[in-house]
Each structure stands twice: as structure tokens, then as C-alpha cells.
């Protein structure tokens, strides 16, 4: 998808795997760049891709930290009791 391609809110929401309403809220709060064309919002494909990359990196980092904390707390140790 070309970087300058403009996406509808539904297309962008599908790429990000979020609801259209949530995406509109992200645009309205300025968390992701978007512009109004008439009464419709449009987002640049490059902005959607950049937002997705940052979001995915944050998610991976948070999951790595959670996994590390769980491992440190013994969350992955199995105690097998034999009869």
C-alpha cells in the first residue's frame, strides 16, 4: 500500500484490528493523524502503519516485562506431586 494512499476510517480500523468507533476516537484525540474530507475522515496509510508499528512495539515490550515478572515470581515452575 503506497504511503500517500488515503484510507477510510473503516479500512484503517481493519488494518489496526480495532473498531471504527475506537479509531475515530484516536483521530479525534490526536493519537493518530487524520483529516476531514467533507464529512468523512481520511488517514494516510503511512500514518496508520507508523501507529501500528509503535503500538505493536509497546505491546511486545509490555508482554516481555510481564513474562519476566512472572518468571521471577516462579510463575512458570510446575510442582508435580506424585502419589
N, C-alpha and C positions, 0 to 999 in steps of 0.2 A: 504494500500500500504506500503510495507516494506521500512524503512528508507534508506537502502542501494540500493534500486532499482534505476536504471538509467533511465531517461526519455529522449525522443527526445524533440527537441525544440517545435514541434507541440503539443505533449502531455502536456508539461509544460505550453505552451501558453493556451491550452484549460482549464487547471486547474485554471490558473490565469485570465481567461476570457479576454485575450489580443491577439493581432495579433502575429503571429510567428515572423514577422519582428521587432516588438517592443521588443519582448523577446530577440531576437538576439542582439539588441542594448543594452539592460540591461546587458546581459552577456559580451558584448564587452567593456562596460564602467566599469565593475566590480561591478555593483549594485546587481547582483545575481551571485553566484558562478556557474561556468560551466567549462567543459573541452572538449578539442577536442579529438575525437577518429577517427583517419584517417582524413577525410574531414568533418566529422559531429560533431556537438556539442552535449554533453550529460550533463544532470543536475541530481544531486542526488535528490530523492523525498523529503528527509528531508530538503534540502536547499530551494526547491520550497515551501514546507509547512511553513518553517520559514519566508520566504519572504512574503508569503500571510498573515500570522498572523500579522506581523509588518505593512504591508500596510493597512490591514483592521482596525487595532487599530488606525493608524494615521487618516484614513478616518473617523472613528467613532468620534474621538476626534475633528476633524475639523468640522464635521456636528453638534456636540453638541455645539461648540463655536458659529457657525453661527446661530443656533437656539436660543441660549441665547442672542446674539446681536440683533437678530430680535425681540425677545420678549421684551428686554429692550427698543427698539425703538418703541414699540407699534405695531409691525407688525402683531400681532395676534388679535388685537382688532377690532371688527366689529362695525361699526356705522350703525344702521338701521334707515333710515328716513321713517317716516310714513306720509302719505298724509292726 
